Amino acid sequence: MLWRRTPSGPNIDDDDILAIIDANVTLAGAEIDLVARDPADADELGEAWTCVFIEVRGRSDDRLGHPLETIDLRKQARVRRAASAWLIGRDLWERVAVRFDVIALVGDDDPIWLRDAF
């Protein structure tokens, strides 16, 4: 499955597409919302690539704060722990680059995608 961070249209380039490879994973006592492969980072042979762990946060409105404010250091540590377990379980530890992104959704607003969020 491919996921675009912007709506389809003439201004889409390869940097805006991720290939989702896993979802709703629970490991090491923590959950990973999405795991994706960033094809834009692959080398010529397609061997070196970036594994993107994505935390998705949403709220119907921001009256009680923005969803981005809910990702504290403790949550980041839990996501990192689960990501480490995911990589080790697939023999990818030290074989792929890793990135942690956050997607924030508020009501009907466009999603906010923070690459390299933590």
N, CA, C and O atoms as CSV, one atom per row, in Angstrom:
chain,resi,resn,atom,element,x,y,z
A,1,MET,N,N,0.836,-1.165,0.000
A,1,MET,CA,C,0.000,0.000,0.000
A,1,MET,C,C,0.889,1.239,0.000
A,1,MET,O,O,1.906,1.287,0.692
A,2,LEU,N,N,0.500,2.219,-0.768
A,2,LEU,CA,C,1.234,3.479,-0.799
A,2,LEU,C,C,0.450,4.541,-0.060
A,2,LEU,O,O,-0.780,4.551,-0.083
A,3,TRP,N,N,1.161,5.421,0.585
A,3,TRP,CA,C,0.518,6.514,1.285
A,3,TRP,C,C,1.145,7.807,0.819
A,3,TRP,O,O,2.368,7.941,0.807
A,4,ARG,N,N,0.320,8.751,0.439
A,4,ARG,CA,C,0.806,10.060,-0.006
A,4,ARG,C,C,0.570,11.073,1.098
A,4,ARG,O,O,-0.482,11.091,1.736
A,5,ARG,N,N,1.565,11.910,1.307
A,5,ARG,CA,C,1.382,12.916,2.357
A,5,ARG,C,C,0.634,14.136,1.845
A,5,ARG,O,O,0.203,14.973,2.638
A,6,THR,N,N,0.477,14.247,0.551
A,6,THR,CA,C,-0.276,15.351,-0.027
A,6,THR,C,C,-1.311,14.776,-0.979
A,6,THR,O,O,-1.144,13.651,-1.448
A,7,PRO,N,N,-2.378,15.513,-1.281
A,7,PRO,CA,C,-3.388,14.993,-2.202
A,7,PRO,C,C,-2.787,14.721,-3.583
A,7,PRO,O,O,-1.793,15.335,-3.973
A,8,SER,N,N,-3.400,13.802,-4.308
A,8,SER,CA,C,-2.931,13.511,-5.663
A,8,SER,C,C,-3.038,14.757,-6.522
A,8,SER,O,O,-3.975,15.544,-6.388
A,9,GLY,N,N,-2.080,14.923,-7.393
A,9,GLY,CA,C,-2.095,16.076,-8.268
A,9,GLY,C,C,-0.792,16.186,-9.028
A,9,GLY,O,O,0.094,15.347,-8.870
A,10,PRO,N,N,-0.667,17.204,-9.843
A,10,PRO,CA,C,0.517,17.335,-10.697
A,10,PRO,C,C,1.805,17.641,-9.951
A,10,PRO,O,O,2.884,17.471,-10.518
A,11,ASN,N,N,1.734,18.085,-8.698
A,11,ASN,CA,C,2.940,18.464,-7.968
A,11,ASN,C,C,3.479,17.366,-7.067
A,11,ASN,O,O,4.319,17.634,-6.208
A,12,ILE,N,N,3.011,16.126,-7.244
A,12,ILE,CA,C,3.472,15.008,-6.428
A,12,ILE,C,C,4.810,14.513,-6.956
A,12,ILE,O,O,4.976,14.333,-8.163
A,13,ASP,N,N,5.763,14.292,-6.060
A,13,ASP,CA,C,7.022,13.671,-6.474
A,13,ASP,C,C,7.297,12.486,-5.571
A,13,ASP,O,O,6.534,12.228,-4.640
A,14,ASP,N,N,8.369,11.766,-5.829
A,14,ASP,CA,C,8.664,10.538,-5.094
A,14,ASP,C,C,8.897,10.765,-3.608
A,14,ASP,O,O,8.743,9.829,-2.823
A,15,ASP,N,N,9.261,11.973,-3.194
A,15,ASP,CA,C,9.486,12.250,-1.773
A,15,ASP,C,C,8.195,12.250,-0.975
A,15,ASP,O,O,8.225,12.226,0.255
A,16,ASP,N,N,7.053,12.276,-1.669
A,16,ASP,CA,C,5.758,12.352,-0.997
A,16,ASP,C,C,5.081,10.996,-0.852
A,16,ASP,O,O,3.923,10.938,-0.439
A,17,ILE,N,N,5.764,9.908,-1.176
A,17,ILE,CA,C,5.141,8.588,-1.163
A,17,ILE,C,C,5.921,7.638,-0.257
A,17,ILE,O,O,7.147,7.555,-0.328
A,18,LEU,N,N,5.189,6.929,0.589
A,18,LEU,CA,C,5.776,5.882,1.422
A,18,LEU,C,C,5.043,4.575,1.127
A,18,LEU,O,O,3.842,4.580,0.858
A,19,ALA,N,N,5.757,3.472,1.177
A,19,ALA,CA,C,5.142,2.155,1.029
A,19,ALA,C,C,4.913,1.584,2.428
A,19,ALA,O,O,5.871,1.287,3.141
A,20,ILE,N,N,3.656,1.431,2.819
A,20,ILE,CA,C,3.323,0.910,4.136
A,20,ILE,C,C,3.600,-0.594,4.138
A,20,ILE,O,O,3.101,-1.324,3.282
A,21,ILE,N,N,4.407,-1.057,5.118
A,21,ILE,CA,C,4.742,-2.475,5.173
A,21,ILE,C,C,4.212,-3.164,6.431
A,21,ILE,O,O,4.240,-4.392,6.516
A,22,ASP,N,N,3.735,-2.399,7.398
A,22,ASP,CA,C,3.153,-2.994,8.594
A,22,ASP,C,C,2.310,-1.930,9.298
A,22,ASP,O,O,2.523,-0.733,9.107
A,23,ALA,N,N,1.362,-2.375,10.104
A,23,ALA,CA,C,0.493,-1.423,10.802
A,23,ALA,C,C,0.003,-2.022,12.114
A,23,ALA,O,O,-0.148,-3.237,12.242
A,24,ASN,N,N,-0.241,-1.147,13.082
A,24,ASN,CA,C,-0.787,-1.532,14.385
A,24,ASN,C,C,-0.005,-2.688,15.013
A,24,ASN,O,O,-0.569,-3.717,15.386
A,25,VAL,N,N,1.288,-2.489,15.115
A,25,VAL,CA,C,2.191,-3.503,15.650
A,25,VAL,C,C,2.392,-3.259,17.142
A,25,VAL,O,O,2.684,-2.138,17.558
A,26,THR,N,N,2.236,-4.309,17.942
A,26,THR,CA,C,2.513,-4.210,19.368
A,26,THR,C,C,3.698,-5.102,19.699
A,26,THR,O,O,3.636,-6.319,19.529
A,27,LEU,N,N,4.768,-4.496,20.168
A,27,LEU,CA,C,5.994,-5.201,20.541
A,27,LEU,C,C,6.607,-4.509,21.746
A,27,LEU,O,O,6.486,-3.294,21.898
A,28,ALA,N,N,7.260,-5.273,22.593
A,28,ALA,CA,C,7.992,-4.727,23.739
A,28,ALA,C,C,7.129,-3.784,24.574
A,28,ALA,O,O,7.621,-2.794,25.115
A,29,GLY,N,N,5.839,-4.101,24.673
A,29,GLY,CA,C,4.949,-3.312,25.496
A,29,GLY,C,C,4.573,-1.961,24.921
A,29,GLY,O,O,4.118,-1.080,25.651
A,30,ALA,N,N,4.757,-1.788,23.622
A,30,ALA,CA,C,4.419,-0.509,22.984
A,30,ALA,C,C,3.837,-0.772,21.605
A,30,ALA,O,O,4.017,-1.851,21.041
A,31,GLU,N,N,3.139,0.218,21.067
A,31,GLU,CA,C,2.514,0.072,19.757
A,31,GLU,C,C,3.161,1.004,18.739
A,31,GLU,O,O,3.525,2.140,19.044
A,32,ILE,N,N,3.290,0.489,17.528
A,32,ILE,CA,C,3.717,1.299,16.389
A,32,ILE,C,C,2.512,1.391,15.466
A,32,ILE,O,O,1.951,0.369,15.071
A,33,ASP,N,N,2.112,2.608,15.123
A,33,ASP,CA,C,0.935,2.777,14.278
A,33,ASP,C,C,1.197,2.306,12.849
A,33,ASP,O,O,0.444,1.493,12.312
A,34,LEU,N,N,2.255,2.811,12.240
A,34,LEU,CA,C,2.590,2.443,10.867
A,34,LEU,C,C,4.091,2.222,10.724
A,34,LEU,O,O,4.895,2.912,11.351
A,35,VAL,N,N,4.454,1.258,9.896
A,35,VAL,CA,C,5.844,1.049,9.508
A,35,VAL,C,C,5.866,1.156,7.997
A,35,VAL,O,O,5.067,0.519,7.310
A,36,ALA,N,N,6.784,1.964,7.479
A,36,ALA,CA,C,6.818,2.200,6.040
A,36,ALA,C,C,8.240,2.132,5.507
A,36,ALA,O,O,9.219,2.260,6.243
A,37,ARG,N,N,8.312,1.930,4.220
A,37,ARG,CA,C,9.588,1.964,3.507
A,37,ARG,C,C,9.578,3.239,2.677
A,37,ARG,O,O,8.627,3.509,1.944
A,38,ASP,N,N,10.638,4.011,2.798
A,38,ASP,CA,C,10.746,5.238,2.009
A,38,ASP,C,C,11.552,4.923,0.756
A,38,ASP,O,O,12.782,4.894,0.808
A,39,PRO,N,N,10.881,4.685,-0.374
A,39,PRO,CA,C,11.591,4.306,-1.595
A,39,PRO,C,C,12.496,5.402,-2.130
A,39,PRO,O,O,13.401,5.122,-2.917
A,40,ALA,N,N,12.274,6.638,-1.722
A,40,ALA,CA,C,13.107,7.743,-2.204
A,40,ALA,C,C,14.539,7.621,-1.701
A,40,ALA,O,O,15.456,8.194,-2.288
A,41,ASP,N,N,14.736,6.869,-0.605
A,41,ASP,CA,C,16.063,6.748,-0.018
A,41,ASP,C,C,16.825,5.505,-0.474
A,41,ASP,O,O,17.948,5.281,-0.023
A,42,ALA,N,N,16.245,4.696,-1.355
A,42,ALA,CA,C,16.903,3.460,-1.783
A,42,ALA,C,C,18.104,3.762,-2.670
A,42,ALA,O,O,18.106,4.721,-3.442
A,43,ASP,N,N,19.132,2.915,-2.539
A,43,ASP,CA,C,20.297,3.068,-3.412
A,43,ASP,C,C,19.994,2.468,-4.789
A,43,ASP,O,O,18.887,1.985,-5.025
A,44,GLU,N,N,20.962,2.500,-5.685
A,44,GLU,CA,C,20.748,2.040,-7.057
A,44,GLU,C,C,20.300,0.575,-7.108
A,44,GLU,O,O,19.542,0.197,-8.001
A,45,LEU,N,N,20.752,-0.241,-6.179
A,45,LEU,CA,C,20.403,-1.659,-6.162
A,45,LEU,C,C,19.133,-1.935,-5.359
A,45,LEU,O,O,18.664,-3.072,-5.303
A,46,GLY,N,N,18.582,-0.897,-4.742
A,46,GLY,CA,C,17.382,-1.066,-3.942
A,46,GLY,C,C,17.639,-1.738,-2.605
A,46,GLY,O,O,16.701,-2.187,-1.947
A,47,GLU,N,N,18.905,-1.812,-2.193
A,47,GLU,CA,C,19.247,-2.518,-0.961
A,47,GLU,C,C,19.241,-1.615,0.263
A,47,GLU,O,O,18.676,-1.986,1.292
A,48,ALA,N,N,19.840,-0.465,0.181
A,48,ALA,CA,C,19.866,0.462,1.315
A,48,ALA,C,C,18.599,1.310,1.254
A,48,ALA,O,O,18.337,1.979,0.255
A,49,TRP,N,N,17.830,1.276,2.314
A,49,TRP,CA,C,16.586,2.033,2.336
A,49,TRP,C,C,16.318,2.528,3.746
A,49,TRP,O,O,17.008,2.145,4.691
A,50,THR,N,N,15.324,3.373,3.879
A,50,THR,CA,C,14.970,3.917,5.183
A,50,THR,C,C,13.665,3.303,5.657
A,50,THR,O,O,12.659,3.311,4.947
A,51,CYS,N,N,13.701,2.769,6.874
A,51,CYS,CA,C,12.513,2.243,7.529
A,51,CYS,C,C,11.928,3.388,8.360
A,51,CYS,O,O,12.604,3.952,9.220
A,52,VAL,N,N,10.676,3.720,8.093
A,52,VAL,CA,C,10.030,4.851,8.748
A,52,VAL,C,C,8.972,4.333,9.717
A,52,VAL,O,O,8.028,3.651,9.318
A,53,PHE,N,N,9.140,4.663,10.980
A,53,PHE,CA,C,8.154,4.321,12.002
A,53,PHE,C,C,7.307,5.570,12.218
A,53,PHE,O,O,7.832,6.647,12.498
A,54,ILE,N,N,5.996,5.413,12.085
A,54,ILE,CA,C,5.103,6.570,12.071
A,54,ILE,C,C,4.119,6.492,13.236
A,54,ILE,O,O,3.386,5.514,13.383
A,55,GLU,N,N,4.117,7.517,14.044
A,55,GLU,CA,C,3.143,7.676,15.126
A,55,GLU,C,C,2.038,8.583,14.601
A,55,GLU,O,O,2.302,9.696,14.148
A,56,VAL,N,N,0.793,8.099,14.665
A,56,VAL,CA,C,-0.349,8.872,14.181
A,56,VAL,C,C,-1.144,9.335,15.388
A,56,VAL,O,O,-1.526,8.531,16.238
A,57,ARG,N,N,-1.392,10.631,15.458
A,57,ARG,CA,C,-2.166,11.205,16.562
A,57,ARG,C,C,-3.292,12.043,15.988
A,57,ARG,O,O,-3.080,12.821,15.058
A,58,GLY,N,N,-4.482,11.890,16.533
A,58,GLY,CA,C,-5.608,12.658,16.028
A,58,GLY,C,C,-6.546,13.104,17.124
A,58,GLY,O,O,-6.667,12.469,18.171
A,59,ARG,N,N,-7.199,14.202,16.859
A,59,ARG,CA,C,-8.225,14.741,17.749
A,59,ARG,C,C,-9.297,15.402,16.901
A,59,ARG,O,O,-9.028,15.882,15.800
A,60,SER,N,N,-10.493,15.422,17.417
A,60,SER,CA,C,-11.580,16.051,16.659
A,60,SER,C,C,-11.426,17.568,16.609
A,60,SER,O,O,-11.874,18.207,15.657
A,61,ASP,N,N,-10.798,18.139,17.623
A,61,ASP,CA,C,-10.478,19.573,17.624
A,61,ASP,C,C,-9.279,19.774,18.542
A,61,ASP,O,O,-8.818,18.832,19.186
A,62,ASP,N,N,-8.780,21.001,18.600
A,62,ASP,CA,C,-7.590,21.252,19.416
A,62,ASP,C,C,-7.893,22.072,20.672
A,62,ASP,O,O,-7.003,22.728,21.213
A,63,ARG,N,N,-9.139,22.036,21.136
A,63,ARG,CA,C,-9.499,22.787,22.339
A,63,ARG,C,C,-8.706,22.339,23.561
A,63,ARG,O,O,-8.399,23.150,24.434
A,64,LEU,N,N,-8.375,21.055,23.626
A,64,LEU,CA,C,-7.620,20.531,24.766
A,64,LEU,C,C,-6.144,20.356,24.441
A,64,LEU,O,O,-5.413,19.679,25.165
A,65,GLY,N,N,-5.711,20.973,23.342
A,65,GLY,CA,C,-4.318,20.882,22.938
A,65,GLY,C,C,-4.176,20.177,21.606
A,65,GLY,O,O,-5.057,19.429,21.183
A,66,HIS,N,N,-3.076,20.423,20.967
A,66,HIS,CA,C,-2.790,19.834,19.659
A,66,HIS,C,C,-2.284,18.408,19.840
A,66,HIS,O,O,-1.591,18.121,20.815
A,67,PRO,N,N,-2.620,17.508,18.914
A,67,PRO,CA,C,-2.138,16.124,19.029
A,67,PRO,C,C,-0.616,16.001,19.137
A,67,PRO,O,O,-0.116,15.070,19.768
A,68,LEU,N,N,0.110,16.919,18.538
A,68,LEU,CA,C,1.572,16.863,18.614
A,68,LEU,C,C,2.076,17.038,20.038
A,68,LEU,O,O,3.160,16.566,20.380
A,69,GLU,N,N,1.293,17.712,20.865
A,69,GLU,CA,C,1.690,17.944,22.247
A,69,GLU,C,C,1.618,16.681,23.098
A,69,GLU,O,O,2.115,16.665,24.224
A,70,THR,N,N,1.008,15.627,22.574
A,70,THR,CA,C,0.835,14.392,23.348
A,70,THR,C,C,2.003,13.427,23.183
A,70,THR,O,O,2.017,12.374,23.821
A,71,ILE,N,N,2.962,13.750,22.361
A,71,ILE,CA,C,4.101,12.850,22.135
A,71,ILE,C,C,5.285,13.340,22.958
A,71,ILE,O,O,6.148,14.075,22.476
A,72,ASP,N,N,5.296,12.910,24.210
A,72,ASP,CA,C,6.360,13.333,25.120
A,72,ASP,C,C,7.556,12.378,25.032
A,72,ASP,O,O,7.554,11.439,24.235
A,73,LEU,N,N,8.568,12.627,25.853
A,73,LEU,CA,C,9.773,11.789,25.828
A,73,LEU,C,C,9.475,10.339,26.192
A,73,LEU,O,O,10.103,9.422,25.662
A,74,ARG,N,N,8.538,10.133,27.076
A,74,ARG,CA,C,8.171,8.769,27.462
A,74,ARG,C,C,7.551,8.012,26.288
A,74,ARG,O,O,7.882,6.850,26.052
A,75,LYS,N,N,6.660,8.664,25.559
A,75,LYS,CA,C,6.042,8.042,24.386
A,75,LYS,C,C,7.103,7.767,23.322
A,75,LYS,O,O,7.101,6.701,22.707
A,76,GLN,N,N,7.996,8.706,23.105
A,76,GLN,CA,C,9.071,8.509,22.139
A,76,GLN,C,C,9.920,7.295,22.498
A,76,GLN,O,O,10.290,6.515,21.621
A,77,ALA,N,N,10.227,7.134,23.767
A,77,ALA,CA,C,11.032,5.992,24.216
A,77,ALA,C,C,10.299,4.678,23.960
A,77,ALA,O,O,10.916,3.692,23.557
A,78,ARG,N,N,8.984,4.659,24.191
A,78,ARG,CA,C,8.211,3.435,23.942
A,78,ARG,C,C,8.202,3.089,22.454
A,78,ARG,O,O,8.352,1.923,22.088
A,79,VAL,N,N,8.028,4.088,21.602
A,79,VAL,CA,C,8.028,3.843,20.154
A,79,VAL,C,C,9.405,3.356,19.708
A,79,VAL,O,O,9.503,2.437,18.895
A,80,ARG,N,N,10.450,3.955,20.226
A,80,ARG,CA,C,11.814,3.496,19.885
A,80,ARG,C,C,12.045,2.047,20.322
A,80,ARG,O,O,12.657,1.264,19.596
A,81,ARG,N,N,11.554,1.703,21.502
A,81,ARG,CA,C,11.714,0.335,22.002
A,81,ARG,C,C,10.979,-0.667,21.093
A,81,ARG,O,O,11.526,-1.717,20.754
A,82,ALA,N,N,9.766,-0.344,20.710
A,82,ALA,CA,C,9.008,-1.225,19.818
A,82,ALA,C,C,9.661,-1.291,18.439
A,82,ALA,O,O,9.698,-2.354,17.818
A,83,ALA,N,N,10.169,-0.168,17.964
A,83,ALA,CA,C,10.843,-0.146,16.662
A,83,ALA,C,C,12.092,-1.011,16.685
A,83,ALA,O,O,12.369,-1.730,15.725
A,84,SER,N,N,12.842,-0.947,17.765
A,84,SER,CA,C,14.035,-1.794,17.891
A,84,SER,C,C,13.650,-3.270,17.824
A,84,SER,O,O,14.294,-4.052,17.126
A,85,ALA,N,N,12.611,-3.643,18.544
A,85,ALA,CA,C,12.150,-5.036,18.527
A,85,ALA,C,C,11.690,-5.438,17.126
A,85,ALA,O,O,11.961,-6.554,16.683
A,86,TRP,N,N,10.999,-4.543,16.432
A,86,TRP,CA,C,10.534,-4.831,15.073
A,86,TRP,C,C,11.718,-5.071,14.140
A,86,TRP,O,O,11.719,-6.027,13.365
A,87,LEU,N,N,12.717,-4.209,14.217
A,87,LEU,CA,C,13.904,-4.342,13.355
A,87,LEU,C,C,14.672,-5.627,13.660
A,87,LEU,O,O,15.081,-6.338,12.742
A,88,ILE,N,N,14.867,-5.924,14.931
A,88,ILE,CA,C,15.597,-7.132,15.317
A,88,ILE,C,C,14.836,-8.377,14.862
A,88,ILE,O,O,15.444,-9.333,14.380
A,89,GLY,N,N,13.533,-8.373,15.011
A,89,GLY,CA,C,12.715,-9.516,14.628
A,89,GLY,C,C,12.731,-9.805,13.134
A,89,GLY,O,O,12.421,-10.919,12.714
A,90,ARG,N,N,13.089,-8.816,12.335
A,90,ARG,CA,C,13.141,-8.987,10.878
A,90,ARG,C,C,14.573,-8.962,10.351
A,90,ARG,O,O,14.800,-8.839,9.148
A,91,ASP,N,N,15.525,-9.077,11.255
A,91,ASP,CA,C,16.947,-9.081,10.905
A,91,ASP,C,C,17.338,-7.832,10.095
A,91,ASP,O,O,18.117,-7.908,9.145
A,92,LEU,N,N,16.783,-6.705,10.493
A,92,LEU,CA,C,17.092,-5.438,9.823
A,92,LEU,C,C,17.931,-4.499,10.682
A,92,LEU,O,O,18.350,-3.435,10.225
A,93,TRP,N,N,18.173,-4.898,11.923
A,93,TRP,CA,C,18.967,-4.069,12.830
A,93,TRP,C,C,20.320,-3.779,12.185
A,93,TRP,O,O,21.004,-4.703,11.744
A,94,GLU,N,N,20.703,-2.543,12.128
A,94,GLU,CA,C,21.971,-2.066,11.551
A,94,GLU,C,C,22.076,-2.331,10.047
A,94,GLU,O,O,23.162,-2.213,9.480
A,95,ARG,N,N,20.971,-2.684,9.396
A,95,ARG,CA,C,20.997,-2.909,7.949
A,95,ARG,C,C,20.203,-1.845,7.189
A,95,ARG,O,O,20.342,-1.722,5.972
A,96,VAL,N,N,19.385,-1.087,7.889
A,96,VAL,CA,C,18.592,-0.044,7.244
A,96,VAL,C,C,18.722,1.250,8.049
A,96,VAL,O,O,19.000,1.234,9.248
A,97,ALA,N,N,18.513,2.357,7.360
A,97,ALA,CA,C,18.413,3.639,8.062
A,97,ALA,C,C,17.040,3.683,8.727
A,97,ALA,O,O,16.100,3.040,8.259
A,98,VAL,N,N,16.922,4.436,9.810
A,98,VAL,CA,C,15.666,4.510,10.549
A,98,VAL,C,C,15.265,5.966,10.729
A,98,VAL,O,O,16.099,6.841,10.965
A,99,ARG,N,N,13.964,6.196,10.610
A,99,ARG,CA,C,13.428,7.536,10.809
A,99,ARG,C,C,12.120,7.412,11.577
A,99,ARG,O,O,11.374,6.450,11.394
A,100,PHE,N,N,11.843,8.394,12.441
A,100,PHE,CA,C,10.593,8.429,13.188
A,100,PHE,C,C,9.813,9.666,12.753
A,100,PHE,O,O,10.264,10.797,12.936
A,101,ASP,N,N,8.645,9.435,12.178
A,101,ASP,CA,C,7.777,10.512,11.725
A,101,ASP,C,C,6.529,10.563,12.603
A,101,ASP,O,O,6.192,9.596,13.287
A,102,VAL,N,N,5.858,11.699,12.568
A,102,VAL,CA,C,4.586,11.854,13.265
A,102,VAL,C,C,3.595,12.472,12.291
A,102,VAL,O,O,3.912,13.421,11.574
A,103,ILE,N,N,2.394,11.919,12.282
A,103,ILE,CA,C,1.292,12.490,11.506
A,103,ILE,C,C,0.238,12.942,12.508
A,103,ILE,O,O,-0.239,12.147,13.319
A,104,ALA,N,N,-0.120,14.210,12.448
A,104,ALA,CA,C,-1.120,14.770,13.355
A,104,ALA,C,C,-2.363,15.151,12.558
A,104,ALA,O,O,-2.282,15.783,11.504
A,105,LEU,N,N,-3.511,14.750,13.092
A,105,LEU,CA,C,-4.796,15.044,12.464
A,105,LEU,C,C,-5.660,15.806,13.454
A,105,LEU,O,O,-5.822,15.395,14.603
A,106,VAL,N,N,-6.211,16.921,12.993
A,106,VAL,CA,C,-7.129,17.697,13.825
A,106,VAL,C,C,-8.374,17.977,13.002
A,106,VAL,O,O,-8.337,18.713,12.015
A,107,GLY,N,N,-9.487,17.370,13.432
A,107,GLY,CA,C,-10.747,17.577,12.722
A,107,GLY,C,C,-10.623,17.280,11.239
A,107,GLY,O,O,-10.075,16.252,10.840
A,108,ASP,N,N,-11.135,18.190,10.432
A,108,ASP,CA,C,-11.096,18.036,8.977
A,108,ASP,C,C,-9.912,18.760,8.345
A,108,ASP,O,O,-9.813,18.834,7.121
A,109,ASP,N,N,-9.009,19.299,9.175
A,109,ASP,CA,C,-7.832,19.991,8.638
A,109,ASP,C,C,-6.929,19.008,7.899
A,109,ASP,O,O,-6.995,17.799,8.122
A,110,ASP,N,N,-6.090,19.539,7.024
A,110,ASP,CA,C,-5.107,18.700,6.348
A,110,ASP,C,C,-4.162,18.103,7.380
A,110,ASP,O,O,-3.844,18.756,8.373
A,111,PRO,N,N,-3.708,16.874,7.160
A,111,PRO,CA,C,-2.770,16.271,8.109
A,111,PRO,C,C,-1.445,17.022,8.144
A,111,PRO,O,O,-1.016,17.606,7.149
A,112,ILE,N,N,-0.815,16.992,9.300
A,112,ILE,CA,C,0.536,17.551,9.451
A,112,ILE,C,C,1.487,16.359,9.528
A,112,ILE,O,O,1.331,15.483,10.378
A,113,TRP,N,N,2.465,16.338,8.639
A,113,TRP,CA,C,3.433,15.240,8.610
A,113,TRP,C,C,4.794,15.806,8.996
A,113,TRP,O,O,5.378,16.604,8.262
A,114,LEU,N,N,5.292,15.386,10.155
A,114,LEU,CA,C,6.622,15.807,10.606
A,114,LEU,C,C,7.603,14.677,10.339
A,114,LEU,O,O,7.546,13.636,10.993
A,115,ARG,N,N,8.491,14.873,9.393
A,115,ARG,CA,C,9.539,13.897,9.117
A,115,ARG,C,C,10.662,14.087,10.139
A,115,ARG,O,O,10.960,15.211,10.543
A,116,ASP,N,N,11.275,12.988,10.549
A,116,ASP,CA,C,12.341,13.050,11.549
A,116,ASP,C,C,11.874,13.792,12.798
A,116,ASP,O,O,12.587,14.654,13.312
A,117,ALA,N,N,10.700,13.466,13.279
A,117,ALA,CA,C,10.106,14.187,14.407
A,117,ALA,C,C,10.883,13.985,15.710
A,117,ALA,O,O,10.957,14.887,16.545
A,118,PHE,N,N,11.460,12.791,15.873
A,118,PHE,CA,C,12.266,12.524,17.071
A,118,PHE,C,C,13.236,11.419,16.798
A,118,PHE,O,O,14.007,11.043,17.681
